[in-house]
């Protein structure tokens, strides 16, 4: 699974099946920004991507997802009924919403934001 930032990851093991995952909170994005830049101008920083995502007609989920349900999410898109999935984890678990695109043509990397964590224990910087 490759980390993209902005809460965005790609791969088949996500909660809503294989797709590219995005979030609407920098806090969610920071959960995925585990590695730091190793050299150059932004050495020691973490990076997140600021992306534009065209959601189109989305499939809305505000309930727990079982393992057996995961393959159904991309099928809804590939069969032409929906363009994306919105997982409302905020409503369900009081955390963050997740937006899943199953076609890279509906996503656009606009900016890369480099940052340092401040005010956290050194183990989490």
N, C-alpha and C positions, 0 to 999 in steps of 0.2 A: 504494500500500500504506500503510495507516495503522498507526502504531505504538501499541501498547497497553501496553507494558511487560510485566513478568513473563515475558519471553521471548515474549510474545504479539503476534502481528501478524496482520492479516487481509489477504486478497488471493488471487489465483490463482497467484502465481508461486512458492509455497513448495515445498520438497522433496517434501512429501507431498500436493501438489495444493491446490486452493482450500479454505481453512478458516481457523480461528482457532488460532494456535499458542501453546502455553504451555510453560514449562520448570519444573523443580523446583530450580533454582539461581538465586540472586540474581546470580551472576556472569554467567549466560546472559542474564538480564533486562537487566543493565547494558550488554550489547553493543548492545541496541536503544534504550537511553535516550540518544540522541545530542543532542537539543535540551535546553536549559535553560529554566526558567521565566523569562520576560522581565520581569515586574513583580509587585508585590504582596508579600505576606508571605513567599513562598517564592522570591523572586527569586534567581537563580543556582543553584537546586537542580535536580536531575533528578527525574523521577517514574517510578515503576513501579506497576503494578496488582497487588494481591493478589486472586486470584480463586478461586472454587470452581468446579470443573469436574467434571461427572458424566460419567465415561468409559463406563459401561455395558460392553457386550461390545466389546472393542477388538481391532483388527488389529495384530499385533506384527510389527515389521520390524527386523531386525538385519543387513541386507545393504545394499550400495550400491544406490541408486535411479537408474535411467536416465530420461532425459527422456520417453521413450515410455510409461513406467509411471505418471507423475504423474496423468493423468486417471482412472486406475483406483481411486485411493484414495477420492475422494468417491463414486464409483459403488458401492463396497462398502457404504457407509452408505445411500445413496439407494435401493438395491435391497433394503435391509432385513436384510442379514446381520450388519453391525457398526454400532456407534454412534460409534466414534472410531478413531484410529490412534495407536499408541505407536511412535515411532522411537527405537530404542535406539542412539543415537550414542555412548553411553558404552561399550557393548560393542564397537561397530564401530571407533570412532576415539578412544576414551578422552577424550571431551569431555562432552556433556550429553545427557540424554534429552529428547525433544520429544514433546509431547502435542497432538494435533490434534482439535479439535471441528469438525464440519461443520454443526451446528445451534446457532444462538445460544441457543436455549431450554435448552441443557445447560450454559450458563456463567452465572456470577453475579459481578459486580464487588463485592467485599466492602470493600476498603480501597484508598486511594491513599497510597503511601509516598513522601515527599519526602526526598531525601538529597543530600549533597555527597560527591564523591570526595576522599579524603584520601591523601597519601603517593604520589601519581602525578605524573609530569611535567606542568607547566602546560598543555602542548598537549593533554593528555588529561583535564584537570579538567572 
